[in-house]
Amino acid sequence: MTPPLSSNSNDRSTPATDWLQPPPEEQGLAGYVRTLRERLWLVIGIVALTTAAAVLYVVTANPTYQAEADMIIFPASGSDPALIQLPLIRESPDPTRDVETAARLILNNETAARVKAKLNSPLTPEQLLEKVTAEPVATSNIVAIIATADTPEEARDLANAFADATVAERTAELHAYIDKILPGLEAQVQDQPSPELEQQLAQLRTLRESEDPTIQVQTKATLPTGPATPRKKLSIAIGILAGLILGVAAAFAVQILDPRLRREEQLRRLYRLPILARIPREAGRSTSDPLNPLALSPAAAEAYRTLRGTLAASGRATGRTSTAILVTGSSPSEGKTTTAINLATSLAAAGNSVILVEADLRRPAIGRALGVVPTKGVVGVLIESVALDDALVTSQSFGPRLKLLLAEYEGVSVTELFGLASAAQLIDDARRVADYVIVDSPPLTDVVDALPLASYVDHVLIVTRLGNTRLASLARLGELLSEINVKPVGFVVVGTSRPSRNEYLYHQRAEKPKLARPAENTPVDGA
């Protein structure tokens, strides 16, 4: 048997794994901006959602009002013998502690009960306490009483009522204590009169006629001019800010977690291989069967002509008279068979002799797509000693320059054939009679039986489909090819955006392609 031509036309002086080494990652701000630009619509959608939620809250929320009354604290000196035993706010080494003590004294059930009685409120003391807060103002000796209510009047009255009730409660407690100790002190002065006792008695009598000197109302609450909640501008601003934060987080999360190929930029970042063609998605397609050139849109047909040109240039670079190309993918339904058919027909339309080999024996579809039913084919050539010329068939629609070697059998039982020596001989024989040999391979990550074919050809072309190709499967395909020292020629990206109708003239509806046919008695080139 004649040995096959040198497998894969890539320069073997360079490692076949260099394409698996991603280019240097964009650093710093540039990488973040790229990710946000790719997921811009996700960020915009989340911002719109959170802003709408904020607007809905502003529109539907019941407004509440806040009013503030201020209390001022004058702690009693601990050195005054007349005041040392009285229930007053005592001076401590830490001034802020005195104010904090006063704040706790404001919010108690006794004060709330006074407020309830004063306002004739239907709420319980506990419910009233839930509407009020008492907070020290910075490091000053002032305590702010803040009341929240459904109306401005209610908020103002509630804050003032708590301020007044606090003074009244503290005063009542002071007077009660003075009334308790005053008779004893008076008796003591009568029995043992002294200037000190008489001074204490005079101070107690004065305190009995006045309010608690350690806590006073400094500023009464006024009528609020607007609602405290919802604060329309602030709420909407918070909604926008929250949307931006969530949107950015979601963009990076999706970038990391999304298992599928969404943009061709991902291929550029992951692999050092060119994108040879971009095939726009076909509108209204309802079947997963491969498409022949007669069913393509003008834009898709032009994309396959672009692929033909780039691969023809690669073939000239090898210096060979015939080029073998394996078309494969990482998973089913990526468009590899459609790509193989249209690449082959496009090369034939350019005047080349082409053999299209169907190596997907589990799901053969080329014959159905081109309207050809084979009686002899791949299996017969590989194991039944059928001559290649006898197994080749043509299609009436695409002329004799395109010859087909189809799968005449289907199933798992015939999938181990490509490891035979006859498979390499098949590719070698096809090279001798055609300018191009296009091999439609099954997805190599799913059907590894066809992997030896990658070593028998000049180029391996990987087909990917946006939204369908799984990045993990693509990585496994790369590992398989690197193990046999094969570097792909590049990617075909299927499912890109359709170009606008006025971008190029060929996007307009054109006539069906007419492939050149040689005269009846004229031999086909290379046949």
FILUMZA-520991 format. One record per residue (C-alpha): residue number from 1; x, y, z; residue in three letters. Coordinates in steps of 0.2 Angstrom, whole numbers. Each point is the difference from the previous one (the first is absolute). Example, Ala and Ser with C-alpha at 12.3 -4.5 7.8 and 13.67 -1.06 7.14 Angstrom:
<recs>
REC    nr       u       v       w   rest
REC     1      62     -22      39    ALA
REC     2       6      17      -3    SER
</recs>
This chain:
<recs>
REC    nr       u       v       w   rest
REC     1       0       0       0    MET
REC     2       6      17      -4    THR
REC     3       3      10      16    PRO
REC     4     -11      15       2    PRO
REC     5       6      18      -3    LEU
REC     6       7       9      15    SER
REC     7     -14       2      12    SER
REC     8      -5      18       5    ASN
REC     9       9      14      -9    SER
REC    10       4      10      15    ASN
REC    11      18       4       3    ASP
REC    12       6     -14      12    ARG
REC    13      14      10       6    SER
REC    14     -12      10      11    THR
REC    15     -10     -10      13    PRO
REC    16     -17      -4      -4    ALA
REC    17      -6       5      17    THR
REC    18       5      18      -2    ASP
REC    19     -18       4      -6    TRP
REC    20      -7      -6      17    LEU
REC    21      10      13       9    GLN
REC    22     -11      16       1    PRO
REC    23       7      17      -4    PRO
REC    24       6      11      14    PRO
REC    25     -16       5      10    GLU
REC    26      -5      19      -1    GLU
REC    27       6       8      16    GLN
REC    28      -8      11      13    GLY
REC    29     -14      12      -6    LEU
REC    30       0      -6     -18    ALA
REC    31      -5     -18       5    GLY
REC    32     -14       6      11    TYR
REC    33      -7      12     -14    VAL
REC    34       0     -14     -13    ARG
REC    35     -10     -11      12    THR
REC    36     -13      14       3    LEU
REC    37      -1       5     -18    ARG
REC    38      -3     -19      -5    GLU
REC    39     -14      -1      13    ARG
REC    40      -6      18      -2    LEU
REC    41     -19      -5      -3    TRP
REC    42       0     -10      16    LEU
REC    43       6      15      10    VAL
REC    44     -12      11      -8    ILE
REC    45     -14     -12       3    GLY
REC    46       3      -2      18    ILE
REC    47       2      19       3    VAL
REC    48     -17       2      -9    ALA
REC    49      -8     -13      11    LEU
REC    50       7       7      17    THR
REC    51      -4      18      -6    THR
REC    52     -18      -5      -4    ALA
REC    53      -1      -9      17    ALA
REC    54       5      17       8    ALA
REC    55     -12      10     -10    VAL
REC    56     -14     -13       5    LEU
REC    57       5       2      18    TYR
REC    58      -1      19      -1    VAL
REC    59     -17       0      -9    VAL
REC    60      -8     -13      12    THR
REC    61       8       3      17    ALA
REC    62     -10       9      13    ASN
REC    63       9      16       5    PRO
REC    64       7       2      17    THR
REC    65       5      16       9    TYR
REC    66      13       3      13    GLN
REC    67       1      14      13    ALA
REC    68      14       4      13    GLU
REC    69       0       7      17    ALA
REC    70      16       3       9    ASP
REC    71       4      -3      19    MET
REC    72      15       8       9    ILE
REC    73       8      -8      14    ILE
REC    74       8       8      16    PHE
REC    75       7     -14      10    PRO
REC    76       0       4      19    ALA
REC    77      17       2       9    SER
REC    78       4     -15      11    GLY
REC    79       8      12      13    SER
REC    80     -16       8       6    ASP
REC    81      -6      -8      16    PRO
REC    82     -18       6      -3    ALA
REC    83      -1      -8     -17    LEU
REC    84      10     -16       2    ILE
REC    85     -15     -11       6    GLN
REC    86     -12       7     -12    LEU
REC    87      -6     -10     -16    PRO
REC    88       9      12     -12    LEU
REC    89      11      -3     -15    ILE
REC    90      18       0       8    ARG
REC    91      15       7      -7    GLU
REC    92      13     -13      -5    SER
REC    93      18       0      -6    PRO
REC    94      -6      -4     -18    ASP
REC    95     -12      14      -6    PRO
REC    96      -7     -11     -14    THR
REC    97      -5     -12      13    ARG
REC    98     -12      12       8    ASP
REC    99      -9       4     -16    VAL
REC   100      -2     -18      -4    GLU
REC   101      -7      -3      17    THR
REC   102     -13      14      -3    ALA
REC   103      -4      -8     -17    ALA
REC   104      -5     -16       8    ARG
REC   105     -10       9      13    LEU
REC   106     -11       8     -14    ILE
REC   107      -6     -17      -7    LEU
REC   108      -9      -9      13    ASN
REC   109     -18      -6       3    ASN
REC   110      -4      13      13    GLU
REC   111       5      14     -12    THR
REC   112     -10      -8     -14    ALA
REC   113     -15      -2      12    ALA
REC   114       0      19       3    ARG
REC   115       1       3     -19    VAL
REC   116     -15     -12      -3    LYS
REC   117     -10      10      13    ALA
REC   118       5      17      -6    LYS
REC   119      -4      -4     -19    LEU
REC   120     -15     -11       4    ASN
REC   121       9     -12     -12    SER
REC   122      -8     -17      -4    PRO
REC   123      17      -8      -1    LEU
REC   124       8     -10      15    THR
REC   125      15       7       8    PRO
REC   126      10     -13      -8    GLU
REC   127      -6       5     -17    GLN
REC   128       4      18       3    LEU
REC   129      18      -4       5    LEU
REC   130       2      -9     -17    GLU
REC   131      -3      17      -8    LYS
REC   132      13       9      10    VAL
REC   133      19       0       1    THR
REC   134      11      10      12    ALA
REC   135      18       2      -6    GLU
REC   136      14      11       7    PRO
REC   137       6      13     -12    VAL
REC   138      18      -3      -3    ALA
REC   139      11       5      15    THR
REC   140     -12      13       6    SER
REC   141     -11       0      16    ASN
REC   142     -16      -1     -11    ILE
REC   143     -11     -14      -3    VAL
REC   144     -11       0     -16    ALA
REC   145     -18      -8       1    ILE
REC   146      -5      -5     -17    ILE
REC   147     -18      -5      -3    ALA
REC   148      -6      -9     -16    THR
REC   149     -19       1      -5    ALA
REC   150     -12       0     -15    ASP
REC   151      -3      18       1    THR
REC   152      10      16       3    PRO
REC   153     -11       5      15    GLU
REC   154       1     -17       8    GLU
REC   155      19      -1      -1    ALA
REC   156       2      18       7    ARG
REC   157     -13      -3      15    ASP
REC   158       8     -17       4    LEU
REC   159      18       7       1    ALA
REC   160      -6      15      11    ASN
REC   161     -10     -12      11    ALA
REC   162      14     -11       3    PHE
REC   163      11      15       4    ALA
REC   164     -12       7      12    ASP
REC   165      -5     -17       8    ALA
REC   166      19      -3       3    THR
REC   167       2      16      10    VAL
REC   168     -17      -4       9    ALA
REC   169       5     -18       4    GLU
REC   170      17       5       7    ARG
REC   171      -7      15      10    THR
REC   172     -14     -11       7    ALA
REC   173      13     -13       6    GLU
REC   174      11      14       7    LEU
REC   175     -15       7      10    HIS
REC   176      -5     -16       6    ALA
REC   177      17      -4       7    TYR
REC   178       1      18       8    ILE
REC   179     -17      -3       8    ASP
REC   180       7     -16       8    LYS
REC   181      15       8       8    ILE
REC   182      -6      18       3    LEU
REC   183      -9      -4      17    PRO
REC   184      15      -8       7    GLY
REC   185      11      14      -4    LEU
REC   186     -12      13       7    GLU
REC   187       0      -9      16    ALA
REC   188      18      -2       1    GLN
REC   189       2      19      -3    VAL
REC   190     -12       4      14    GLN
REC   191       9     -12      12    ASP
REC   192      18       5      -5    GLN
REC   193       0      16     -10    PRO
REC   194      16       4     -10    SER
REC   195       4      10     -15    PRO
REC   196       4     -15     -11    GLU
REC   197     -17      -9       4    LEU
REC   198     -10      16      -3    GLU
REC   199       9       3     -17    GLN
REC   200      -4     -18      -5    GLN
REC   201     -18       2       5    LEU
REC   202      -2      16     -10    ALA
REC   203       7      -8     -15    GLN
REC   204     -12     -15       1    LEU
REC   205     -15      12       2    ARG
REC   206       6       9     -15    THR
REC   207       2     -16     -10    LEU
REC   208     -17      -5       6    ARG
REC   209      -8      15      -9    GLU
REC   210      10      -2     -16    SER
REC   211       3     -12     -14    GLU
REC   212      14     -12      -1    ASP
REC   213      15      11      -3    PRO
REC   214      11     -13      -9    THR
REC   215     -11      -2     -15    ILE
REC   216     -10      13     -10    GLN
REC   217      -8       2     -17    VAL
REC   218      12      11     -10    GLN
REC   219     -10       0     -17    THR
REC   220     -17      -5      -4    LYS
REC   221      -4     -10     -16    ALA
REC   222      -8      10     -14    THR
REC   223     -11      -6     -14    LEU
REC   224      10     -10     -13    PRO
REC   225       0       8     -17    THR
REC   226       1     -17     -10    GLY
REC   227       0     -18       2    PRO
REC   228      15      -9       8    ALA
REC   229      -4     -16     -11    THR
REC   230      -1      -3     -14    PRO
REC   231      14      12      -5    ARG
REC   232      -3      -1     -19    LYS
REC   233      16       6      -6    LYS
REC   234      10     -10      12    LEU
REC   235     -10     -16      -3    SER
REC   236       2       1     -18    ILE
REC   237      19       4       1    ALA
REC   238       2     -15      12    ILE
REC   239     -10     -11     -13    GLY
REC   240      12       5     -14    ILE
REC   241      15      -2      11    LEU
REC   242      -6     -17       6    ALA
REC   243      -4      -5     -18    GLY
REC   244      18       5      -5    LEU
REC   245       8     -10      14    ILE
REC   246     -11     -15      -3    LEU
REC   247       2       1     -19    GLY
REC   248      19       1       1    VAL
REC   249       0     -15      12    ALA
REC   250     -12     -10     -12    ALA
REC   251      11       4     -15    ALA
REC   252      16      -7       8    PHE
REC   253     -10     -15       7    ALA
REC   254      -7      -4     -17    VAL
REC   255      17       2      -8    GLN
REC   256       7     -13      12    ILE
REC   257     -15     -12       1    LEU
REC   258      -7       0     -17    ASP
REC   259       5     -17      -8    PRO
REC   260      -4       5     -18    ARG
REC   261       9      10     -14    LEU
REC   262      -9      17      -1    ARG
REC   263      12      11      -9    ARG
REC   264      14      -3     -12    GLU
REC   265      11      10      11    GLU
REC   266       0     -15      12    GLN
REC   267       9     -10     -13    LEU
REC   268      13      14      -2    ARG
REC   269       3       0      18    ARG
REC   270       1     -19       2    LEU
REC   271       9      -6     -16    TYR
REC   272      14       7     -11    ARG
REC   273     -10      -5     -16    LEU
REC   274      -8      12     -13    PRO
REC   275     -18       1      -4    ILE
REC   276      -1      -5     -18    LEU
REC   277     -19       4      -3    ALA
REC   278     -15       6       9    ARG
REC   279     -16      -8      -6    ILE
REC   280     -16      11       4    PRO
REC   281     -15      -9       7    ARG
REC   282     -13      -5     -12    GLU
REC   283     -17       8       4    ALA
REC   284     -15     -12       1    GLY
REC   285      10     -16       1    ARG
REC   286     -11     -13       8    SER
REC   287      10     -16      -3    THR
REC   288      17      -6       6    SER
REC   289       4      -8     -17    ASP
REC   290      15       7      -9    PRO
REC   291      -3      13     -13    LEU
REC   292       7      -1     -18    ASN
REC   293       4      16     -10    PRO
REC   294     -17       0      -8    LEU
REC   295      -8       4      17    ALA
REC   296      13      13       6    LEU
REC   297      -3      18       2    SER
REC   298      11      11     -11    PRO
REC   299      10       6      15    ALA
REC   300       3     -18       6    ALA
REC   301       6      -5     -18    ALA
REC   302      12      14       0    GLU
REC   303       7      -5      17    ALA
REC   304       3     -17      -7    TYR
REC   305       9       8     -15    ARG
REC   306      11       9      13    THR
REC   307       4     -16       8    LEU
REC   308       5      -8     -17    ARG
REC   309      12      15      -3    GLY
REC   310       8      -1      17    THR
REC   311       2     -19      -2    LEU
REC   312       6       1     -18    ALA
REC   313      14      12       6    ALA
REC   314       5     -13      14    SER
REC   315       1     -14     -13    GLY
REC   316      11      11     -11    ARG
REC   317      12       3      15    ALA
REC   318       2     -19       1    THR
REC   319       7      -1     -17    GLY
REC   320     -10     -16      -4    ARG
REC   321     -11      -3     -15    THR
REC   322     -14      -7      10    SER
REC   323      -7       5      17    THR
REC   324      -9     -11      13    ALA
REC   325     -11       9      13    ILE
REC   326      -9      -8      14    LEU
REC   327     -15       9       6    VAL
REC   328      -5      -4      18    THR
REC   329      -7       8      16    GLY
REC   330      -1      -3      19    SER
REC   331     -18      -5       1    SER
REC   332     -15      -4     -11    PRO
REC   333     -11      13      -8    SER
REC   334      14      13      -3    GLU
REC   335      -2       1     -19    GLY
REC   336      15     -11      -5    LYS
REC   337      -9     -10     -13    THR
REC   338      -8      16      -8    THR
REC   339      18       7       0    THR
REC   340       8     -15      -8    ALA
REC   341     -14       0     -14    ILE
REC   342       1      18      -4    ASN
REC   343      19       1       1    LEU
REC   344       1     -15     -12    ALA
REC   345     -14       8     -12    THR
REC   346       9      17       0    SER
REC   347      17      -8      -4    LEU
REC   348      -9      -9     -14    ALA
REC   349      -8      15      -7    ALA
REC   350      17       9      -1    ALA
REC   351       5     -14     -12    GLY
REC   352       9     -12      12    ASN
REC   353      -3     -18       0    SER
REC   354      -6      -5      17    VAL
REC   355      -4     -16      10    ILE
REC   356     -11       1      15    LEU
REC   357       2     -14      12    VAL
REC   358     -13      -4      12    GLU
REC   359       9      -7      16    ALA
REC   360     -15       3      12    ASP
REC   361      -6     -18      -1    LEU
REC   362     -11       2      15    ARG
REC   363     -11      14      -7    ARG
REC   364       3       1     -18    PRO
REC   365      -9      15      -8    ALA
REC   366       9       5     -16    ILE
REC   367     -10     -11     -12    GLY
REC   368     -16       6       7    ARG
REC   369       5      18      -1    ALA
REC   370       6      -2     -18    LEU
REC   371     -14     -12      -6    GLY
REC   372      12     -15      -3    VAL
REC   373      -2     -18       5    VAL
REC   374      16     -10       0    PRO
REC   375       2     -18      -4    THR
REC   376      18      -1       3    LYS
REC   377      10      12      12    GLY
REC   378      12       2      14    VAL
REC   379      -2     -17       8    VAL
REC   380       2      -9     -16    GLY
REC   381      16       9      -4    VAL
REC   382       7      -4      17    LEU
REC   383      -4     -18       3    ILE
REC   384      -8      -7     -16    GLU
REC   385      14       4     -12    SER
REC   386     -11      11     -11    VAL
REC   387      10      12     -11    ALA
REC   388      -2      18       5    LEU
REC   389      -5       5     -18    ASP
REC   390     -14     -13       1    ASP
REC   391      -7       7      16    ALA
REC   392       0      19      -5    LEU
REC   393     -17       7      -5    VAL
REC   394      -5      17      -6    THR
REC   395     -15      11       2    SER
REC   396     -10       7     -14    GLN
REC   397      -1      17       8    SER
REC   398      18       3       3    PHE
REC   399       9      -8     -16    GLY
REC   400      14     -13      -2    PRO
REC   401      13      11       8    ARG
REC   402      -7      -4      17    LEU
REC   403       1     -19       4    LYS
REC   404      -7      -8      16    LEU
REC   405       6     -15      10    LEU
REC   406     -15      -3      11    LEU
REC   407      -4     -11      15    ALA
REC   408     -10     -14      -7    GLU
REC   409      -2      -8      17    TYR
REC   410      -5       8      16    GLU
REC   411       3      -5      18    GLY
REC   412      13      -3      14    VAL
REC   413       5     -17      -7    SER
REC   414      10       9     -15    VAL
REC   415       8      14      10    THR
REC   416      17      -8       4    GLU
REC   417       5       0     -18    LEU
REC   418      10      16       0    PHE
REC   419      14      -8      10    GLY
REC   420       4     -12     -14    LEU
REC   421      14       2     -12    ALA
REC   422     -12       1     -14    SER
REC   423      -7      17       7    ALA
REC   424      17       8      -3    ALA
REC   425       1      -8     -17    GLN
REC   426     -18       7      -4    LEU
REC   427       6      18       3    ILE
REC   428      16      -3     -10    ASP
REC   429     -10      -7     -15    ASP
REC   430     -12      14       1    ALA
REC   431      14      13      -1    ARG
REC   432       6      -7     -16    ARG
REC   433     -16       2      -9    VAL
REC   434      -6      17       7    ALA
REC   435       6      17       4    ASP
REC   436      -9       0      17    TYR
REC   437      -5     -14      11    VAL
REC   438     -13       6      13    ILE
REC   439      -4     -12      14    VAL
REC   440     -16       2      10    ASP
REC   441       5      -7      17    SER
REC   442     -11      -3      15    PRO
REC   443       3      10      16    PRO
REC   444      17      -7       6    LEU
REC   445      -4       3      18    THR
REC   446     -16     -11      -2    ASP
REC   447       7     -13     -13    VAL
REC   448      18      -2       3    VAL
REC   449       0     -14     -13    ASP
REC   450       3      13     -14    ALA
REC   451      15       8       9    LEU
REC   452      13      -9     -11    PRO
REC   453      -6       9     -15    LEU
REC   454       6      17       7    ALA
REC   455      18      -7      -2    SER
REC   456      -3      -5     -19    TYR
REC   457      -5      18      -6    VAL
REC   458       8      16      -3    ASP
REC   459     -12      11      10    HIS
REC   460     -12      -2      15    VAL
REC   461     -14      13      -1    LEU
REC   462     -10       2      16    ILE
REC   463     -18       5      -1    VAL
REC   464      -8       9      15    THR
REC   465     -17       7       2    ARG
REC   466      -4      15      11    LEU
REC   467     -12      -5      14    GLY
REC   468       2     -18      -3    ASN
REC   469      19      -5       2    THR
REC   470       5      -4      17    ARG
REC   471      17       7       5    LEU
REC   472       4     -16      10    ALA
REC   473      -3     -11     -15    SER
REC   474      11      12     -11    LEU
REC   475      14      -2      13    ALA
REC   476      -2     -19      -1    ARG
REC   477       1       1     -19    LEU
REC   478      16      10       2    GLY
REC   479       8     -13      11    GLU
REC   480      -4     -14     -11    LEU
REC   481       8       9     -15    LEU
REC   482      15       5      10    SER
REC   483       3     -18       5    GLU
REC   484       2      -5     -19    ILE
REC   485      10      16      -3    ASN
REC   486     -13       8     -11    VAL
REC   487      -2      19      -1    LYS
REC   488     -17       5      -8    PRO
REC   489       1      13     -14    VAL
REC   490     -14      11       9    GLY
REC   491     -18       2       5    PHE
REC   492     -16       2      -9    VAL
REC   493     -13      10      10    VAL
REC   494     -18      -4      -4    VAL
REC   495     -15      10       6    GLY
REC   496       8      17       0    THR
REC   497     -11      16      -3    SER
REC   498      -8       2     -17    ARG
REC   499       7      15      -9    PRO
REC   500     -12      14      -5    SER
REC   501      -8      -1     -17    ARG
REC   502       9      16      -6    ASN
REC   503      17      -5       6    GLU
REC   504       5      -9     -16    TYR
REC   505      -8      -3     -16    LEU
REC   506       1     -19       1    TYR
REC   507     -12       1      16    HIS
REC   508     -14       3     -12    GLN
REC   509     -10     -16      -6    ARG
REC   510      10      -7     -15    ALA
REC   511      -3     -14     -12    GLU
REC   512       4     -18       5    LYS
REC   513      18      -4      -3    PRO
REC   514       4      -7     -17    LYS
REC   515      15     -12       1    LEU
REC   516      11      -2     -16    ALA
REC   517      -2     -16      -9    ARG
REC   518      13      -7     -12    PRO
REC   519      -5      -6     -17    ALA
REC   520      -6     -17      -1    GLU
REC   521      16      -8      -7    ASN
REC   522      12      12       9    THR
REC   523       9      -9      14    PRO
REC   524      -1       7      18    VAL
REC   525      16       7       6    ASP
REC   526       9     -13      10    GLY
REC   527     -13     -13      -3    ALA
</recs>
